[in-house]
Amino acid sequence: MTALPDWQSESMPPSQAARRPAPGFREFIQILTDRGNLVRVTEPVHWQYDLGRRTRAAGRPILFENIEDYPGSRVFANGLWSPGAIRLALGLGFDMPREAFLAEARKRIAHPIPPRVIESGPVLENILEGDAVNLLDLPVPQWHDRDAGRYLGTWHLNITRDPETGARNVGVYRMQLLGPRQATVSTSQRSHLALQMAGAERAGQPLPMAVVIGVSEPLLMAAAAGFPGGMDELELAGGLLQQPVEVIRSQPNGLELPAQAEIAIEGVILPGVRVQDGPYFDYAGTPSTNSRALLFEAQRLLFRSNPIFRGASVGMPGAEDHQLLAFLAGMNLVNFHGSASRRVMQNLLFRTRHFSALQWVDRINRKTLMRFLRKPA
Ligand SMILES: Cc1cc2nc3c(=O)[nH]c(=O)nc-3n(C[C@H](O)[C@H](O)[C@H](O)COP(=O)(O)O)c2cc1C
């Protein structure tokens, strides 16, 4: 193990560490390697079940370098495997005390930084269009034997613009691969994406979307956070990163994409079409199905040379989605949509790491409601 560069030093005072920008995706993997945190898997691993099983068993950052059927491909997971990892991903000391860390994160969120448009970036190194696009060429894992299929989107960004207001939305909405150019987008009915899609459908238009995989972790943190009042998640990511997110403007649909991303898939969500997503082993640790998922059709595939696919195996106690949601709940930034009281409940349950309880609370609520509705007046 090499000596830690000073900015990774665990004894560095928070004020000093806070001045360092957060690492990019590959830089983060390098930091984990240098710290001795990364498990490198060089023996063959199958993308179906095997990769997911190994990810869950490792319980720490893992890089698969030998995936059956995908010579030369790599998959990274478990990046945010512990609260300390979240600090590292933000350029802070691994052992920074919780209160100081949350204060620093809140300060960064309060100072958003707009993205900077640049002319070119690594994501443009390879471009495939139309019939040349085949999402099955990516080493997309089937994470769990209870999942209906391979999940293209588990730790990624969905970038869209509101067709009526032009406002950007960046979220994380799970995506099941359905074929060479099609995937589901499973989104709650009240998410910003669902609202934008409703606008597109009113106009009878498809909604352009970019799916971005393999980005600096703070981008994902911003996308997963539920900010009140339509804030631009790329600006918030800039705040978390302490520097602007560099973006390139996509030619076909005008969406801006993080220039340093490993993989970006551009396409459209088709109007008036709903498909089944799942069952999928979700954050609550149980298989869930969405019978009204949206349908995404890919048109262009952009990727860095030798890209690293990023995914997550979610729902196990302590898994990285739980770490992320607990961190966001610590700042009251979890919003799985619904009433104000539901939001308070979500943040409380996630902060105290009762992830499966949310579904029980919902079920009990539904049962109580049904009983109430059935009561004769
Ligand atoms: C790993 C992960 C997976 C998620 N998957 C979904 C999903 O499939 N559907 C969904 O509606 N929200 C999902 N979320 C939650 C949304 O990303 C979150 O509610 C976000 O605030 C949505 O953005 P919006 O409020 O702009 O719609 C997920 C969050 C994480 C961290």
The ligand as an SDF file (V2000), in Angstrom:
LIG
                    3D

 31 33  0  0  0  0  0  0  0  0999 V2000
  -29.9780    3.1640   -5.7750 C   0  0  0  0  0  0  0  0  0  0  0  0
  -31.2800    3.9030   -5.9010 C   0  0  0  0  0  0  0  0  0  0  0  0
  -32.2880    3.4100   -6.7020 C   0  0  0  0  0  0  0  0  0  0  0  0
  -33.5020    4.0970   -6.8510 C   0  0  0  0  0  0  0  0  0  0  0  0
  -34.4560    3.5830   -7.6620 N   0  0  0  0  0  0  0  0  0  0  0  0
  -35.6190    4.2530   -7.8270 C   0  0  0  0  0  0  0  0  0  0  0  0
  -36.6010    3.7670   -8.7340 C   0  0  0  0  0  0  0  0  0  0  0  0
  -36.4300    2.7100   -9.3360 O   0  0  0  0  0  0  0  0  0  0  0  0
  -37.7320    4.5040   -8.9140 N   0  0  0  0  0  0  0  0  0  0  0  0
  -37.9580    5.6780   -8.2400 C   0  0  0  0  0  0  0  0  0  0  0  0
  -39.0090    6.3060   -8.4430 O   0  0  0  0  0  0  0  0  0  0  0  0
  -37.0300    6.1590   -7.3720 N   0  0  0  0  0  0  0  0  0  0  0  0
  -35.8810    5.4730   -7.1620 C   0  0  0  0  0  0  0  0  0  0  0  0
  -34.9270    5.9530   -6.3020 N   0  0  0  0  0  0  0  0  0  0  0  0
  -35.2260    7.1820   -5.5670 C   0  0  0  0  0  0  0  0  0  0  0  0
  -35.0600    8.3830   -6.4560 C   0  0  0  0  0  0  0  0  0  0  0  0
  -33.8140    8.4220   -7.0740 O   0  0  0  0  0  0  0  0  0  0  0  0
  -35.2480    9.6300   -5.6070 C   0  0  0  0  0  0  0  0  0  0  0  0
  -36.5700    9.6260   -5.1080 O   0  0  0  0  0  0  0  0  0  0  0  0
  -35.0080   10.9140   -6.3580 C   0  0  0  0  0  0  0  0  0  0  0  0
  -35.2360   11.9570   -5.4660 O   0  0  0  0  0  0  0  0  0  0  0  0
  -35.9300   11.0210   -7.5410 C   0  0  0  0  0  0  0  0  0  0  0  0
  -35.7950   12.2870   -8.1040 O   0  0  0  0  0  0  0  0  0  0  0  0
  -37.0850   13.2190   -8.3170 P   0  0  0  0  0  0  0  0  0  0  0  0
  -37.5720   13.5860   -6.9360 O   0  0  0  0  0  0  0  0  0  0  0  0
  -36.4710   14.3550   -9.0590 O   0  0  0  0  0  0  0  0  0  0  0  0
  -38.0650   12.4610   -9.1000 O   0  0  0  0  0  0  0  0  0  0  0  0
  -33.7230    5.2980   -6.1400 C   0  0  0  0  0  0  0  0  0  0  0  0
  -32.6960    5.8000   -5.3190 C   0  0  0  0  0  0  0  0  0  0  0  0
  -31.5030    5.1100   -5.2010 C   0  0  0  0  0  0  0  0  0  0  0  0
  -30.4250    5.6650   -4.3160 C   0  0  0  0  0  0  0  0  0  0  0  0
  1  2  1  0
  2  3  1  0
  2 30  2  0
  3  4  2  0
  4  5  1  0
  4 28  1  0
  5  6  2  0
  6  7  1  0
  6 13  1  0
  7  8  2  0
  7  9  1  0
  9 10  1  0
 10 11  2  0
 10 12  1  0
 12 13  2  0
 13 14  1  0
 14 15  1  0
 14 28  1  0
 15 16  1  0
 16 17  1  0
 16 18  1  0
 18 19  1  0
 18 20  1  0
 20 21  1  0
 20 22  1  0
 22 23  1  0
 23 24  1  0
 24 25  2  0
 24 26  1  0
 24 27  1  0
 28 29  2  0
 29 30  1  0
 30 31  1  0
M  END
$$$$
